[in-house]
Amino acid sequence: MITAREGNLSIVYTESYENINEAYAREKQLKGWSRAKKKSVVLGNLEEL
């Protein structure tokens, strides 16, 4: 949940898919990852994965 306490928000990472099923599968995959692993993707540290 986003609250006023968190302040301004920015989109820091996006992926595009032509097929909604691929996008949904990727979302489910990312939701299962740890916060550290997600942060590595956002920062582009792919070798940490």
MARBA-3410 file (N, C-alpha, C, O; in Angstrom, 1 decimal):
49
0.8,-1.2,0.0,0.0,0.0,0.0,0.9,1.2,0.0,1.9,1.3,0.7 ~ 0.5,2.2,-0.8,1.3,3.5,-0.9,0.6,4.5,0.0,-0.6,4.6,-0.1 ~ 1.4,5.2,0.8,0.8,6.1,1.7,1.5,7.5,1.5,2.5,7.6,0.9 ~ 0.9,8.5,2.1,1.5,9.9,2.0,2.8,9.9,2.7,3.7,10.7,2.3 ~ 3.0,9.1,3.7,4.3,9.1,4.4,5.5,8.7,3.5,6.6,9.2,3.8
5.3,8.0,2.5,6.4,7.6,1.6,6.8,8.6,0.7,7.9,8.5,0.1 ~ 6.0,9.7,0.5,6.5,10.8,-0.4,6.3,10.5,-1.9,5.5,9.7,-2.3 ~ 7.1,11.2,-2.7,7.1,11.0,-4.1,7.6,9.7,-4.5,8.5,9.1,-4.0 ~ 6.9,9.1,-5.6,7.3,7.8,-6.1,7.8,8.0,-7.5,7.4,8.9,-8.3 ~ 8.7,7.1,-7.9,9.3,7.1,-9.3,9.3,5.7,-9.8,9.6,4.7,-9.0
9.1,5.5,-11.0,9.3,4.2,-11.7,10.7,4.0,-11.9,11.4,4.9,-12.6 ~ 11.3,3.0,-11.4,12.8,2.7,-11.5,13.1,1.5,-12.4,14.2,1.4,-12.8 ~ 12.1,0.7,-12.8,12.4,-0.4,-13.6,11.1,-0.9,-14.3,10.0,-0.9,-13.7 ~ 11.2,-1.2,-15.6,10.1,-1.7,-16.3,10.5,-2.8,-17.3,11.7,-2.9,-17.6 ~ 9.6,-3.6,-17.6,9.8,-4.6,-18.7,8.6,-4.6,-19.6,7.5,-4.4,-19.1
8.8,-4.9,-20.8,7.7,-4.9,-21.8,7.5,-6.3,-22.4,8.5,-7.0,-22.6 ~ 6.2,-6.7,-22.5,5.9,-8.0,-23.1,4.8,-7.8,-24.1,3.9,-7.0,-23.9 ~ 4.8,-8.6,-25.2,3.7,-8.6,-26.1,2.5,-9.4,-25.7,1.4,-9.2,-26.1 ~ 2.8,-10.4,-24.9,1.8,-11.4,-24.5,1.5,-11.2,-23.0,2.5,-11.2,-22.2 ~ 0.3,-11.0,-22.6,-0.1,-10.8,-21.2,0.3,-12.0,-20.3,0.6,-11.8,-19.2
0.2,-13.2,-20.9,0.6,-14.3,-20.1,2.0,-14.4,-19.7,2.4,-14.8,-18.6 ~ 2.9,-13.9,-20.6,4.3,-13.8,-20.3,4.6,-12.8,-19.2,5.4,-13.0,-18.3 ~ 3.9,-11.6,-19.3,4.0,-10.6,-18.3,3.5,-11.1,-16.9,4.2,-10.8,-15.9 ~ 2.4,-11.8,-16.9,1.9,-12.3,-15.7,2.9,-13.3,-15.0,3.1,-13.3,-13.8 ~ 3.4,-14.2,-15.9,4.4,-15.2,-15.4,5.6,-14.5,-14.8,6.1,-15.0,-13.7
6.1,-13.5,-15.4,7.3,-12.7,-14.9,7.0,-12.0,-13.6,7.8,-12.0,-12.7 ~ 5.8,-11.5,-13.5,5.4,-10.8,-12.3,5.3,-11.8,-11.1,5.8,-11.5,-10.0 ~ 4.8,-13.0,-11.4,4.7,-14.0,-10.3,6.2,-14.4,-9.9,6.4,-14.7,-8.8 ~ 7.0,-14.5,-10.9,8.4,-14.9,-10.6,9.1,-13.8,-9.7,9.7,-14.2,-8.7 ~ 9.0,-12.6,-10.1,9.6,-11.5,-9.3,9.0,-11.4,-7.9,9.7,-11.1,-7.0
7.7,-11.6,-7.8,7.1,-11.6,-6.5,7.7,-12.6,-5.5,7.6,-12.4,-4.3 ~ 8.2,-13.7,-6.0,8.7,-14.8,-5.2,10.2,-14.5,-4.8,10.7,-15.2,-4.0 ~ 10.8,-13.5,-5.4,12.2,-13.2,-5.1,12.4,-12.4,-3.8,11.4,-11.8,-3.4 ~ 13.6,-12.5,-3.3,13.9,-11.7,-2.1,14.0,-10.2,-2.5,14.2,-9.9,-3.6 ~ 13.9,-9.4,-1.5,14.1,-7.9,-1.7,15.5,-7.6,-2.3,15.6,-6.8,-3.2
16.5,-8.3,-1.8,17.9,-8.1,-2.3,18.0,-8.5,-3.8,18.7,-7.8,-4.5 ~ 17.4,-9.6,-4.2,17.4,-10.0,-5.6,16.7,-9.0,-6.5,17.2,-8.7,-7.6 ~ 15.6,-8.5,-6.0,14.8,-7.5,-6.8,15.7,-6.2,-6.9,15.7,-5.6,-8.0 ~ 16.3,-5.8,-5.9,17.2,-4.6,-5.9,18.3,-4.8,-6.9,18.7,-3.8,-7.6 ~ 18.9,-6.0,-7.0,20.0,-6.3,-7.9,19.5,-6.1,-9.4,20.2,-5.5,-10.2
18.3,-6.5,-9.7,17.7,-6.3,-11.0,17.5,-4.9,-11.3,17.9,-4.4,-12.4 ~ 17.0,-4.1,-10.4,16.7,-2.7,-10.6,18.0,-1.9,-10.8,18.1,-1.0,-11.7 ~ 19.1,-2.3,-10.0,20.4,-1.6,-10.2,21.2,-2.1,-11.3,22.3,-1.6,-11.6 ~ 20.8,-3.2,-12.0,21.5,-3.7,-13.1,22.7,-4.6,-12.7,23.5,-4.9,-13.5 ~ 22.7,-5.1,-11.5,23.8,-6.0,-11.0,23.4,-7.5,-11.3,23.1,-8.2,-10.4
23.3,-7.8,-12.5,22.8,-9.1,-12.9,23.7,-10.2,-12.5,23.3,-11.4,-12.4 ~ 25.0,-10.0,-12.3,25.9,-11.0,-11.8,25.6,-11.5,-10.4,26.0,-12.6,-10.0 ~ 24.9,-10.7,-9.6,24.6,-11.1,-8.3,23.4,-12.0,-8.2,23.1,-12.6,-7.2 ~ 22.7,-12.2,-9.4,21.6,-13.1,-9.4,22.1,-14.5,-9.5,21.3,-15.5,-9.5
END
